[in-house]
């Protein structure tokens, strides 16, 4: 059974701090996605990484896919209250399906 | 602006009732999905559909059925609601990358239906 484990499960930080969220698996994936879910809404895609070692930047967010394509990280620089939400990683499992990680709930305090 | 809508944001039902959750997408997507989201468990796939009238079981299909009579609409049915089906239900849709290709198209999610079964 393929599993995606995220850490930490919860994170509460002050505005302006940096943080890193991890997504790990024992399986190799062809690609990996990161979503953010705000309270009362469905998840929204932030990025897809495809190549081992790939780094993508989205403003203050930096995403990295591990060299072996088994893990990924999300680094946020100078976190802001607007970054508050549930961060989910997801990877393909079969032709049409995805599996999702358990999520990291981030709260950024002003 | 792409949109996935779900029929209700909040729903309260009694044990044993038949419950219908409706999802509509306006993006002409081939694939549609139903997930449930529970704290600490992430999103778990209940059923998905890759074409009209086509469906496949996900990881937790027991107690659920689905219907896709039109491309834009995917319904989740709880045949006899139970308290352990109290959860957040999320519908999603995506383009199909084609059989055998790397499937990395974005999933678009609805806002969710929070179902409480008492």
Interface residues (C-beta under 8 A of the other chain):
Chain A: X4 X9 X30 X31 X33 X40 X41 X42 X43 X44 X45 X48 X50 X88 X90 X92 X95 X96 X97 X98 X99 X100 X101 X102 X103
Chain B: X4 X31 X35 X40 X41 X42 X43 X44 X45 X48 X50 X56 X58 X90 X92 X96 X99 X100 X102 X103 X104 X106 X107 X109 X110 X111 X112
